[in-house]
């Protein structure tokens, strides 16, 4: 039998947990307006700090990006060549240096953005380099906001603040936004916003679901690789809506239709112009062949690409894009059929490279990639902290951890088969950084006897009761 003192302690503990779920008075320690004001100041300072750091890098590198070379490859490779074609009035075409026909090798959003910069500031000019890298830096700095709010809803405010600051100074976020002309920063921002949206979509009305669908469609047009994750995000929102007995089927259909309204026209364009299936881009088999042709000296052999091999370029021009991709498909599948062991081994090596940065420490390889040694130690440390973060969070709140877990499990799968390097993981890099922050600092912000999921439910209940505050 319980003593009177033990019974009283048990009663108080139960009361605390019930209070956290039913009456979330723990969030009323200060006026809501004061909390929103301090939150806005923190986010503004973090975004401006992140942008300032990136602009320093931009000031150092933008002239080297625009330095005159015979192919201007530093200006975004396929993205830059396609943008050049658009700016010259030739339409969405010529994804390599020679002028060729229409293409679906790259998604449309970033090339059109870059083409607009070319139109205003000059093709391959120093001014264009400065502007596009500044825009990339702005996209990356703004990503602090969805990173903060995603963790604030799924974890707590302390972890959210640390993650936002972490993203502001994260080396990969700085390098791939301020130093490279590609869609990395734009896709990271868009997908981080999608991830933020599903944290509270189940409390929202039909227009919010439509907004999520439109945002998802724009993300797909920036980088179709996120398509493997977006159905899971929608499913999480559906399950949350069902749990609280909200309308989910019509809202989910609206989200799907809105996403299709944004992304499907591009697939239709590809079908009409290139006479191919309804695909958003058609470069998969080229990448698959480049990674699975018997050459294990690199994750993805440069000589297999038209941009790096004049013989491949002549074959691409002579065959046309669709026939060329079909040839690569046949060659790659034939090779895998006759060399299954090589395919398995090199795929496992690519998986290791995706999470550690390691491919080879041979002298010949390091002569081409001298930064792979420090990158190995940095990436491996990140992965260990990520795993620790997943483990710690999973123990406290599995429902909140599951979207992050699926992201790091599902998203890399196509890259294990084709080409793995740090740039290809940029769409989920904000989630990786969030898990690293949890791995370093943990989740403890609440009393030890109150489960993390109880506080998360309490925040959701308060958010439902205070829609104006949630909207702000």
C-alpha positions in Angstrom: 0.0 0.0 0.0 1.1 3.6 -0.7 1.9 5.8 2.2 0.1 9.1 2.3 3.2 11.0 1.2 3.8 8.7 -1.7 0.2 8.9 -2.8 0.3 12.7 -2.6 3.5 12.7 -4.8 1.9 10.3 -7.3 -1.2 12.5 -7.4 0.8 15.7 -8.0 2.8 14.0 -10.8 -0.4 12.8 -12.5 -1.8 16.3 -12.1 1.3 17.8 -13.8 1.1 15.4 -16.8 -2.7 16.0 -17.1 -2.2 19.7 -16.9 0.4 19.6 -19.6 -2.0 18.0 -22.0 -5.4 19.4 -21.1 -4.5 22.9 -19.8 -1.2 24.1 -21.2 -0.8 26.9 -18.7 3.0 26.3 -18.7 3.2 28.5 -21.8 1.6 31.4 -20.1 4.7 32.4 -18.1 4.9 35.6 -20.1 2.5 37.6 -22.3 2.0 36.2 -25.8 2.8 39.5 -27.5 6.2 39.7 -25.6 7.0 36.1 -26.7 6.2 36.8 -30.3 8.2 40.0 -30.2 11.3 38.3 -28.8 10.9 35.5 -31.3 10.7 37.9 -34.2 13.8 39.7 -33.0 15.7 36.5 -32.6 14.8 35.2 -36.1 15.6 38.6 -37.7 19.0 38.7 -36.1 19.7 35.1 -37.0 18.7 35.6 -40.6 20.7 38.8 -41.0 23.7 37.2 -39.3 23.5 34.2 -41.7 23.2 36.5 -44.7 26.1 38.6 -43.6 28.4 35.5 -43.3 27.3 34.3 -46.7 27.8 37.7 -48.4 31.4 37.8 -47.2 32.0 34.5 -49.0 30.1 35.9 -52.1 32.4 38.9 -52.2 35.4 36.7 -52.2 34.3 34.1 -54.9 31.9 35.8 -57.3 34.7 37.0 -59.7 36.1 33.5 -59.9 32.7 32.1 -60.8 32.4 34.6 -63.6 36.0 34.3 -64.8 36.0 33.8 -68.6 36.6 30.2 -69.6 35.8 28.3 -72.8 32.7 26.6 -71.3 31.8 28.8 -68.2 31.2 25.6 -66.2 31.5 27.4 -62.9 28.3 29.2 -63.7 26.1 26.2 -62.9 27.1 23.6 -65.5 23.8 22.3 -67.0 21.8 24.8 -65.1 23.9 27.7 -66.5 24.0 26.5 -70.1 20.2 26.0 -70.1 19.7 29.5 -68.6 22.0 30.9 -71.3 19.7 29.3 -73.9 16.6 30.8 -72.3 18.2 34.3 -72.1 19.2 34.1 -75.8 15.6 33.4 -76.8 16.2 29.7 -77.7 13.9 28.4 -75.1 14.5 25.6 -72.5 17.2 23.8 -74.4 20.9 23.2 -74.9 21.9 21.8 -71.4 25.5 21.5 -72.6 27.9 24.0 -74.2 26.9 23.3 -77.9 23.6 24.6 -79.0 21.3 21.6 -79.3 17.5 21.0 -79.0 15.0 21.1 -76.2 15.9 19.3 -73.0 14.5 17.8 -69.8 17.8 17.2 -68.3 17.3 19.7 -65.5 14.2 20.9 -63.7 12.9 24.3 -64.7 12.7 26.6 -61.6 16.3 27.5 -61.1 17.3 27.8 -64.8 14.5 30.3 -65.3 15.6 32.2 -62.2 19.2 32.3 -63.5 18.0 33.2 -67.0 16.2 36.2 -65.5 19.4 37.3 -63.8 21.2 36.9 -67.2 18.6 39.0 -68.9 19.0 41.8 -66.4 22.8 41.7 -65.7 24.4 39.9 -68.6 25.1 36.3 -69.5 28.1 35.0 -67.5 28.9 38.5 -66.3 30.5 39.3 -62.9 27.3 41.3 -62.0 25.2 38.1 -62.7 27.5 36.0 -60.5 27.2 38.6 -57.7 23.4 38.7 -58.0 22.7 34.9 -58.3 25.1 34.1 -55.4 23.5 36.8 -53.3 20.0 35.3 -54.0 21.3 31.9 -53.1 22.7 33.3 -49.9 19.3 34.9 -49.1 17.5 31.6 -49.7 19.9 29.9 -47.4 19.7 32.5 -44.7 15.9 32.5 -44.8 16.0 28.7 -44.2 16.8 29.5 -40.6 13.1 30.3 -40.2 11.5 27.0 -41.2 14.3 25.2 -39.4 13.3 27.1 -36.2 9.6 26.6 -36.5 9.8 23.0 -37.4 11.8 22.2 -34.3 9.8 24.5 -32.1 6.6 22.6 -33.0 8.1 19.1 -32.9 10.7 19.5 -30.1 11.0 22.7 -28.1 12.0 26.4 -28.3 15.5 25.8 -27.0 16.4 23.2 -29.6 14.8 25.4 -32.3 16.9 28.4 -31.4 20.1 26.3 -31.4 19.2 24.8 -34.8 18.5 28.2 -36.4 21.9 29.5 -35.1 23.5 26.3 -36.2 22.1 26.7 -39.8 23.4 30.3 -39.9 27.0 29.1 -39.4 26.8 25.6 -40.9 29.7 25.2 -43.3 27.8 23.2 -45.9 24.9 25.7 -45.9 27.4 28.5 -46.4 29.5 26.8 -49.1 26.6 25.5 -51.3 24.8 28.8 -51.2 27.5 31.4 -51.4 30.0 29.5 -53.5 28.0 27.4 -56.0 25.6 28.3 -58.7 22.9 25.6 -58.5 19.5 25.0 -56.9 20.9 23.8 -53.5 19.8 26.8 -51.4 16.4 27.3 -53.2 15.5 23.6 -52.8 16.6 23.5 -49.2 14.4 26.5 -48.4 11.3 25.2 -50.2 11.6 21.7 -48.7 12.2 23.0 -45.2 9.0 25.0 -45.6 7.1 21.9 -46.7 8.5 20.1 -43.6 7.5 23.1 -41.4 4.0 23.1 -42.9 3.1 19.5 -42.1 3.9 20.1 -38.4 0.5 21.9 -37.9 -1.3 21.3 -41.2 -3.8 19.0 -39.4 -5.2 22.0 -37.5 -5.7 24.1 -40.6 -8.5 24.6 -43.1 -8.8 23.7 -46.7 -6.8 26.7 -47.9 -3.8 25.7 -45.9 -3.8 22.3 -47.5 -4.0 23.9 -50.9 -1.1 26.1 -49.9 0.9 23.0 -48.9 0.2 21.5 -52.3 1.3 24.6 -54.2 4.5 24.7 -52.1 5.2 21.0 -52.7 4.7 21.5 -56.5 7.2 24.4 -56.5 9.7 22.3 -54.6 9.3 19.5 -57.2 10.0 22.0 -60.0 13.1 23.1 -58.1 14.4 19.5 -57.5 12.3 16.4 -58.3 14.4 14.3 -56.0 12.2 15.4 -53.0 9.3 13.7 -54.7 10.2 10.5 -52.7 9.5 12.3 -49.4 6.5 14.5 -50.1 3.9 11.7 -50.1 5.2 10.7 -46.6 4.8 14.3 -45.4 1.3 14.4 -46.6 0.6 11.0 -45.0 1.8 12.4 -41.6 -0.6 15.3 -41.9 -3.4 13.0 -42.8 -2.7 10.7 -39.8 -2.6 13.7 -37.4 -5.8 15.0 -38.8 -7.5 11.6 -38.3 -6.2 11.4 -34.8 -8.0 14.7 -33.8 -11.0 13.9 -35.9 -10.5 16.6 -38.5 -11.6 16.4 -42.2 -8.7 14.8 -44.0 -9.8 13.2 -47.2 -11.1 16.3 -49.0 -8.2 18.3 -47.7 -5.7 15.7 -48.8 -7.2 15.6 -52.3 -7.0 19.4 -52.5 -3.3 19.3 -51.6 -2.6 16.6 -54.3 -4.6 18.6 -56.9 -2.8 21.8 -56.0 0.6 20.1 -56.3 -0.4 18.6 -59.7 -1.6 22.0 -60.9 1.9 23.3 -60.3 4.1 20.4 -61.4 2.1 18.5 -64.0 2.3 21.2 -66.7 6.0 20.8 -66.9 5.7 17.0 -67.4 3.1 17.7 -70.1 5.6 20.1 -71.7 8.2 17.4 -71.8 5.8 14.9 -73.3 4.7 17.4 -76.0 8.2 18.8 -76.8 10.4 15.7 -76.4 7.7 13.0 -77.1 8.6 11.1 -73.9 6.7 9.9 -71.0 5.3 12.3 -68.4 8.7 12.8 -66.7 9.9 15.9 -64.9 13.4 15.3 -66.0 15.2 12.5 -68.0 18.8 12.3 -66.8 18.5 9.4 -64.4 19.9 6.8 -66.8 22.9 8.9 -67.7 23.7 9.2 -64.0 23.1 5.5 -63.4 25.4 4.6 -66.3 28.1 7.0 -65.1 28.1 5.3 -61.7 27.8 1.7 -62.9 30.1 1.0 -65.8 33.0 -0.8 -64.3 35.0 2.3 -63.3 35.3 2.4 -59.5 37.9 5.1 -59.4 35.2 7.7 -58.6 31.6 7.7 -57.3 30.4 8.8 -60.7 32.9 8.8 -63.6 33.3 12.2 -65.2 34.3 10.7 -68.5 30.8 9.2 -68.9 29.2 12.7 -69.1 28.9 14.7 -72.3 30.0 17.9 -70.4 33.4 16.3 -69.6 34.0 14.0 -72.7 34.0 15.3 -76.3 33.3 11.8 -77.6 30.2 11.5 -75.4 29.1 15.0 -76.5 29.3 14.0 -80.1 27.2 10.9 -79.4 24.7 13.1 -77.5 24.4 15.6 -80.5 24.2 12.8 -83.1 21.6 10.7 -81.2 19.5 13.4 -79.6 18.7 13.6 -75.9 16.0 10.8 -75.7 17.9 8.3 -77.8 21.1 9.1 -76.0 19.4 8.4 -72.6 17.9 5.2 -74.0 21.4 4.0 -75.0 22.7 4.7 -71.5 19.8 2.8 -70.0 20.6 -0.3 -72.1 24.3 -0.1 -71.4 23.9 0.3 -67.7 21.3 -2.4 -67.3 23.4 -4.8 -69.4 26.4 -4.1 -67.2 24.5 -4.6 -64.0 23.0 -7.8 -65.2 26.5 -9.2 -66.0 28.3 -7.7 -63.0 25.9 -7.8 -60.1 28.7 -8.0 -57.5 30.3 -4.9 -58.7 27.0 -3.1 -58.6 26.3 -4.1 -55.0 29.8 -3.2 -53.9 29.9 0.2 -55.6 26.4 1.0 -54.3 27.5 0.2 -50.7 30.6 2.4 -51.3 28.3 5.2 -52.4 26.2 4.8 -49.3 29.3 5.1 -47.1 30.3 8.2 -49.1 26.9 9.9 -48.7 27.3 9.8 -44.9 31.1 10.0 -44.4 32.5 11.7 -47.5 34.9 8.8 -48.0 35.5 7.2 -51.4 39.2 6.5 -51.6 42.4 7.7 -50.0 44.7 6.6 -52.8 47.2 9.2 -54.0 45.7 9.4 -57.5 42.2 10.1 -56.1 43.4 12.6 -53.4 45.3 14.5 -56.1 41.9 15.2 -57.7 40.0 15.6 -54.4 42.5 16.9 -51.8 39.7 18.1 -49.5 38.2 14.7 -49.0 40.4 13.9 -46.0 39.2 16.8 -43.8 35.7 16.3 -45.3 35.7 12.7 -44.2 36.3 13.6 -40.5 33.7 16.4 -40.6 31.0 14.3 -42.3 31.6 11.3 -40.1 31.3 13.4 -37.0 28.0 14.8 -38.3 26.7 11.4 -39.0 27.6 10.1 -35.6 25.8 13.1 -34.0 22.9 12.6 -36.3 22.5 9.0 -35.2 22.8 10.1 -31.5 20.1 12.7 -32.1 17.8 10.1 -33.7 18.3 7.7 -30.8 17.8 10.3 -28.1 14.7 11.8 -29.8 13.2 8.4 -30.6 13.4 7.4 -27.0 11.4 10.5 -25.9 8.9 11.0 -28.8 8.7 8.6 -31.7 5.9 10.4 -33.5 7.9 13.6 -33.8 11.1 11.7 -34.8 9.6 9.6 -37.5 9.5 12.2 -40.3 13.2 13.0 -39.7 14.1 9.3 -39.7 12.2 8.6 -42.9 13.9 11.6 -44.6 17.4 10.3 -43.9 16.5 6.8 -44.8 14.4 7.3 -47.9 15.8 10.4 -49.6 19.4 9.0 -50.3 18.2 5.7 -51.9 18.5 6.9 -55.6 21.9 8.4 -54.9 23.2 5.1 -53.5 22.5 3.7 -57.0 24.0 6.6 -59.1 26.2 9.3 -57.5 26.7 10.3 -53.9 28.4 13.4 -52.7 27.7 16.2 -50.2 25.9 18.4 -52.8 23.2 15.8 -53.5 22.1 15.7 -49.9 21.4 19.5 -49.7 17.6 19.2 -49.9 17.6 17.4 -46.5 20.6 19.2 -45.0 18.4 21.3 -42.7 16.9 18.1 -41.3 20.3 16.6 -40.9 21.5 19.7 -39.0 18.4 19.6 -36.8 19.2 16.0 -35.8 22.8 16.9 -35.2 21.7 19.7 -32.8 19.5 17.2 -30.9 22.5 14.8 -30.8 24.7 17.5 -29.2 22.3 19.3 -26.9 19.5 16.8 -26.3 15.9 17.8 -25.8 15.6 18.6 -22.1 13.6 21.7 -21.5 10.7 20.3 -19.5 10.5 18.7 -16.0 12.0 15.3 -16.0 8.7 13.6 -15.1 6.8 15.1 -18.1 7.2 13.2 -21.3 8.3 15.2 -24.4 5.2 14.0 -26.4 2.9 15.5 -23.7 4.4 18.9 -24.1 4.2 18.6 -27.9 0.5 17.7 -27.6 0.0 20.6 -25.2 1.6 23.0 -27.7 -0.7 21.7 -30.5 -3.7 22.1 -28.3 -2.8 25.7 -27.5 -2.1 26.4 -31.2 -5.6 25.1 -32.0 -7.2 27.4 -29.4 -5.2 30.4 -30.4 -5.4 30.5 -34.2 -4.4 34.2 -34.5 -1.2 33.6 -32.5 -0.4 30.5 -34.5 -0.8 32.4 -37.8 1.5 35.1 -36.6 
